[in-house]
């Protein structure tokens, strides 16, 4: 979904100074995994008789899967998580990098900015997808002992892994839950307008296409276009 650009950050800092570390959400930012999620949810509906439409599930993207089930009132259905995860793994070939994201990542990494990923997807499912992008990630954090988004836990642990202060990092997400997690972690936030959700107030920097990440990170400014 394309969203209007805004140049005010979540902390009203003005243009983004070049960060040492750029952290990314995975689904909806680096990879278009919506076809995978739709197919997996369809199997859940077919095999377990779940009546909740995928659109209701998609409203909560960005949160850990178990948390979404609680929000949908489905946490008590035996085998639901296993069915969904198995189908997602089996259909992972349906995921595709967003157009331009690989080129943007390679350019940013080539200019000395380190990259990391903080996602609600499990490491077992996230790692093969990230390998397809062909760039090194110095940190990968997923919910485990730490709480998932909108808690700041996984973002803060990624900073520890990378040895980076919050002031020297930025998180790129596509859901309001990503924005909230970044706020709680004291991180600057950039919204991927090519992803699955809209940002919340106060309006962060919103980019329309992945190539704009290069200009933002490497020059400290984003071009505003209607």
Secondary structure, DSSP 4 states (H G I P E B T S, - for coil): ---------TT---SPPPPSEEEE-SBTTTEE-HHHHHHHHHHHHHHH-----HHHHHTTTTS-HHHHHHHHT-TTSTTHHHHHHHHHHHTGGG-EEPTTHHHHHHHHHHTT-EEEEE-SS-HHHHHHHHHTT-S--SEEE-SSSSPPTTSSHHHHHHHHHHT--GGGEEEEESSHHHHHHHHHHT-EEEEETTSSS---SSP-EEESSTTHHHHHHHHS------
